[in-house]
Amino acid sequence: MSRRFDDYFEKKTILITGAASGIGRAAAVLFAKQGANVVCSDVDDKLGHETLALVQKAGAEGIYVHADVTSRQEVRALVKQAIQTFGKISFLFNSAGSAINRCSFLDIDDALLDKTFNLNFKGTFYAMQEVLPNMLENKHGVIINMASMAQKRGGPGTSVHYASAKGAINTLTLGVAREFASRGIRCLSISPGPIETAFQAASNTTKEMSDKFAADIPLGRIGQPEEIAELALFMCSNACEYMTADTVYVSGGGGWK
Ligand SMILES: NC(=O)c1ccc[n+]([C@@H]2O[C@H](COP(=O)([O-])OP(=O)(O)OC[C@H]3O[C@@H](n4cnc5c(N)ncnc54)[C@H](O)[C@@H]3O)[C@@H](O)[C@H]2O)c1
């Protein structure tokens, strides 16, 4: 694959949470192909090491670090190791996330609510807070957070807990982007409709639900993880320097059901 942005990504470092699978893995491979160093992180060590092998196969340098994003300590240790290995972090891609379980609003119990916010919101918050000092020191950094089309439609009937956590991620993105805009930091989020990854299985999506998602997409198909990775690459690039604080919807025109 040819380089999209000349040598802009060469030897710049990206840290990716949720890199073992789906969108996180696709981003790891795409950034590696552009010459970036890739810090792959996840809780699934087997698949995480597989991603690292793909990064190395693409000719880039990388490391794999186990880190549960719901643990402040583990995220802190991850960032420390990334900085010890590569010196500075130019890009952070918070891809770790899941709807965990689908149910009606009245059935969302405290355990599901806490789990959902800990993984999606706090996991993103911790990584941002731990990485930002390094970016500020270097007067440059781009943070990309994974939100979801769900935050626009609210997840009625199946995932109000998840949609709310993703809505909070967009607010977090907006606030951090605006607070640090004058110090070389950009921060954006991506709000996809359904994408073909293990996420749907991990979120207990039924066949009936995924058929309903697919029928609602004017482009006639569910998205691929590489199509989200391409947007993350553009957002981090020097072709995107006037964009910050916003979310971008990627849904094939649908995603309302
Ligand atoms: N696939 C979709 O339809 C879709 C749509 C909208 C938004 N998203 C969002 O995109 C992001 C990526 O999802 P995906 O589709 O690639 O899913 P995926 O299941 O393929 O990948 C998610 C990864 O996160 C990891 N993970 C789970 N809990 C973790 C934890 N506590 N600490 C660290 N890593 C953890 C998993 O091991 C997995 O490797 C998520 O934030 C998801 O909410 C996905």
The ligand as a MOL file (V3000), in Angstrom:
LIG
                    3D

  0  0  0     0  0            999 V3000
M  V30 BEGIN CTAB
M  V30 COUNTS 44 48 0 0 0
M  V30 BEGIN ATOM
M  V30 1 N -18.7620 -2.8150 15.7500 0
M  V30 2 C -19.7480 -1.9290 15.7990 0
M  V30 3 O -20.8290 -2.1450 15.2680 0
M  V30 4 C -19.5290 -0.6220 16.5290 0
M  V30 5 C -20.4220 0.4200 16.2750 0
M  V30 6 C -20.2620 1.6280 16.9390 0
M  V30 7 C -19.2130 1.7860 17.8350 0
M  V30 8 N -18.3600 0.7510 18.0830 0 CHG=1
M  V30 9 C -17.2720 0.9590 19.0400 0
M  V30 10 O -16.0510 0.7080 18.4000 0
M  V30 11 C -15.0830 0.2950 19.3690 0
M  V30 12 C -14.3630 -0.9370 18.8720 0
M  V30 13 O -15.2910 -1.9910 18.7590 0
M  V30 14 P -15.0970 -3.2020 17.7510 0
M  V30 15 O -16.3030 -3.2490 16.9300 0
M  V30 16 O -13.7610 -3.1560 17.1360 0 CHG=-1
M  V30 17 O -15.2170 -4.3960 18.8130 0
M  V30 18 P -14.2970 -5.6640 19.1090 0
M  V30 19 O -15.0670 -6.4610 20.0950 0
M  V30 20 O -13.8660 -6.3150 17.8530 0
M  V30 21 O -13.0100 -5.0140 19.8270 0
M  V30 22 C -13.0680 -4.4590 21.0990 0
M  V30 23 C -11.7730 -4.7940 21.8190 0
M  V30 24 O -11.8210 -4.1920 23.1230 0
M  V30 25 C -11.1930 -5.1020 24.0360 0
M  V30 26 N -11.6160 -4.8480 25.3940 0
M  V30 27 C -12.7950 -5.1890 25.9940 0
M  V30 28 N -12.7670 -4.8420 27.2840 0
M  V30 29 C -11.5530 -4.2720 27.5220 0
M  V30 30 C -10.9470 -3.7060 28.6610 0
M  V30 31 N -11.5650 -3.6720 29.8430 0
M  V30 32 N -9.6890 -3.2000 28.5410 0
M  V30 33 C -9.0470 -3.2180 27.3450 0
M  V30 34 N -9.5690 -3.7540 26.2290 0
M  V30 35 C -10.8140 -4.2660 26.3190 0
M  V30 36 C -11.6570 -6.4640 23.5460 0
M  V30 37 O -10.8180 -7.4980 24.0700 0
M  V30 38 C -11.5480 -6.2990 22.0440 0
M  V30 39 O -10.2760 -6.6730 21.5680 0
M  V30 40 C -15.8590 0.1050 20.6770 0
M  V30 41 O -15.6410 1.2350 21.5020 0
M  V30 42 C -17.3090 0.0380 20.2370 0
M  V30 43 O -18.1770 0.4810 21.2430 0
M  V30 44 C -18.4930 -0.4390 17.4330 0
M  V30 END ATOM
M  V30 BEGIN BOND
M  V30 1 1 1 2
M  V30 2 2 2 3
M  V30 3 1 2 4
M  V30 4 1 4 5
M  V30 5 2 4 44
M  V30 6 2 5 6
M  V30 7 1 6 7
M  V30 8 2 7 8
M  V30 9 1 8 9
M  V30 10 1 8 44
M  V30 11 1 9 10
M  V30 12 1 9 42
M  V30 13 1 10 11
M  V30 14 1 11 12
M  V30 15 1 11 40
M  V30 16 1 12 13
M  V30 17 1 13 14
M  V30 18 2 14 15
M  V30 19 1 14 16
M  V30 20 1 14 17
M  V30 21 1 17 18
M  V30 22 2 18 19
M  V30 23 1 18 20
M  V30 24 1 18 21
M  V30 25 1 21 22
M  V30 26 1 22 23
M  V30 27 1 23 24
M  V30 28 1 23 38
M  V30 29 1 24 25
M  V30 30 1 25 26
M  V30 31 1 25 36
M  V30 32 1 26 27
M  V30 33 1 26 35
M  V30 34 2 27 28
M  V30 35 1 28 29
M  V30 36 1 29 30
M  V30 37 2 29 35
M  V30 38 1 30 31
M  V30 39 2 30 32
M  V30 40 1 32 33
M  V30 41 2 33 34
M  V30 42 1 34 35
M  V30 43 1 36 37
M  V30 44 1 36 38
M  V30 45 1 38 39
M  V30 46 1 40 41
M  V30 47 1 40 42
M  V30 48 1 42 43
M  V30 END BOND
M  V30 END CTAB
M  END
